[in-house]
Amino acid sequence: MEADAQRLQTEIKLQRAFIKLVGEQGFERVTVRQLTTEAQINRGTFYLHYLDKFDLLTWYENDLVNQVHLIFQQYPKPTATQADAKDAFSQLFRYLYRQRQLAVILLESPASQLTKRIKPLIFEVIGQPKTTLIPADYARELVAQGVLDFIYFWLTQTPVQSPQQAYTIFTRSRELSPAQLLN
């Protein structure tokens, strides 16, 4: 049990170091030595769990993607007529708020594949568009990218609004056309 607590502490320190260093220098410039020095952990400990910094990046991406996938499996899809504090997007906002520093770093990093990996999950939740006004793949892309852009914008504001506030804005925005949003 003490080993689990120690590993958790090590993971927390490593994640904080990752967020700090990638935020300051960009992923490309960060080295394992810098990560372990900043986290105050032994390089051997790092290599016990990860092959290199790319493996660490992938681990963080996998964790976020898996959590988002679980949220989308456990909670119902939002309906067009009623927003529900227990729907998938509401829960997504709560989760990303707790993981906001890591999520922003991954969304900003050119080395990260997070956006490409999350978008198909959003496609699943939004389903097939019913419109025939534009091709379905364009409609899905517009909606999914809009969700990702909204999340990124929300998480990078100072101060960051609560998940409930962001969710309310998000659901209201989904009911309005771009012309209505701007007028």
Secondary structure, DSSP 4 states (H G I P E B T S, - for coil): -HHHHHHHHHHHHHHHHHHHHHHHH-GGG--HHHHHHHHT--HHHHHHH-SSHHHHHHHHHHHHHHHHHHHHHHSPPPPSS---TTSHHHHHHHHHHHTHHHHHHHHH-TT--HHHHHHHHHHHHH-S----SS-HHHHHHHHHHHHHHHHHHHHTSSSPPPHHHHHHHHHHHHTS-HHHHH-
